[in-house]
Amino acid sequence: MALPDDADLDKVAELALAVLSLASFTDHGQVRAWKGLDWDVLDLLHQRGWILDPKGKAKSVVLTEDGQRSAEASVKRHLLR
């Protein structure tokens, strides 16, 4: 499903990053998450510097240090009471 033209891209990015972080795992010192989200959303997260380039054969993406910090803040902001 493509993002609607009037989508709030800040909220989309924050919530997508929060969801990725909830299913993240550490592999050889890198925090990774399965790339099961829409490609446009993954590209948005990459443009913001929160994940490394999602293109490639790997079935997961690497969260950057900034992405990890932003993910923690997004989880607290949007998903916790």
DONUSE-104383 format. One record per residue (C-alpha): residue number from 0; chain; x, y, z. Coordinates in nm, 3 decimals, decimal comma. Example, Ala and Ser with C-alpha at 12.3 -4.5 7.8 and 13.67 -1.06 7.14 Angstrom:
2
k/c/east/north/up
0/A/1,230/-0,450/0,780
1/A/1,367/-0,106/0,714
END
This chain:
81
k/c/east/north/up
0/A/0,000/0,000/0,000
1/A/0,141/0,338/-0,098
2/A/0,146/0,621/0,149
3/A/-0,141/0,866/0,105
4/A/-0,038/1,207/-0,028
5/A/-0,157/1,373/0,293
6/A/0,027/1,134/0,529
7/A/0,220/1,294/0,814
8/A/0,565/1,164/0,718
9/A/0,714/1,251/1,058
10/A/0,459/1,031/1,235
11/A/0,489/0,755/0,974
12/A/0,867/0,750/1,018
13/A/0,853/0,756/1,398
14/A/0,593/0,481/1,422
15/A/0,764/0,263/1,161
16/A/1,094/0,297/1,345
17/A/0,925/0,210/1,675
18/A/0,772/-0,104/1,520
19/A/1,107/-0,206/1,370
20/A/1,279/-0,162/1,704
21/A/1,025/-0,383/1,882
22/A/1,127/-0,670/1,655
23/A/1,498/-0,590/1,650
24/A/1,784/-0,822/1,737
25/A/2,160/-0,795/1,771
26/A/2,378/-0,975/1,518
27/A/2,757/-0,942/1,532
28/A/2,729/-0,617/1,727
29/A/2,472/-0,458/1,495
30/A/2,111/-0,391/1,587
31/A/1,905/-0,529/1,299
32/A/1,535/-0,559/1,219
33/A/1,352/-0,764/0,958
34/A/1,259/-0,548/0,661
35/A/0,893/-0,634/0,639
36/A/0,775/-0,277/0,590
37/A/0,678/-0,098/0,270
38/A/0,981/0,004/0,061
39/A/0,875/0,371/0,062
40/A/0,873/0,365/0,442
41/A/1,214/0,194/0,456
42/A/1,349/0,458/0,216
43/A/1,206/0,731/0,440
44/A/1,386/0,583/0,743
45/A/1,708/0,560/0,541
46/A/1,676/0,925/0,428
47/A/1,650/1,028/0,793
48/A/1,966/0,834/0,877
49/A/1,789/0,588/1,106
50/A/1,871/0,275/0,909
51/A/2,144/0,182/0,666
52/A/2,049/0,143/0,299
53/A/1,769/-0,118/0,286
54/A/1,848/-0,221/-0,072
55/A/2,025/-0,552/-0,108
56/A/1,980/-0,922/-0,053
57/A/1,979/-0,912/0,327
58/A/1,640/-0,983/0,483
59/A/1,705/-0,733/0,760
60/A/1,817/-0,372/0,794
61/A/2,072/-0,221/1,033
62/A/1,957/0,050/1,271
63/A/2,211/0,332/1,306
64/A/2,305/0,468/1,647
65/A/2,081/0,767/1,581
66/A/1,808/0,526/1,470
67/A/1,839/0,331/1,793
68/A/1,809/0,649/2,002
69/A/1,517/0,775/1,793
70/A/1,348/0,435/1,813
71/A/1,365/0,437/2,192
72/A/1,219/0,787/2,204
73/A/0,945/0,692/1,954
74/A/0,845/0,386/2,154
75/A/0,820/0,598/2,470
76/A/0,629/0,875/2,291
77/A/0,381/0,667/2,094
78/A/0,349/0,325/2,251
79/A/0,388/0,355/2,628
80/A/0,136/0,497/2,871
END
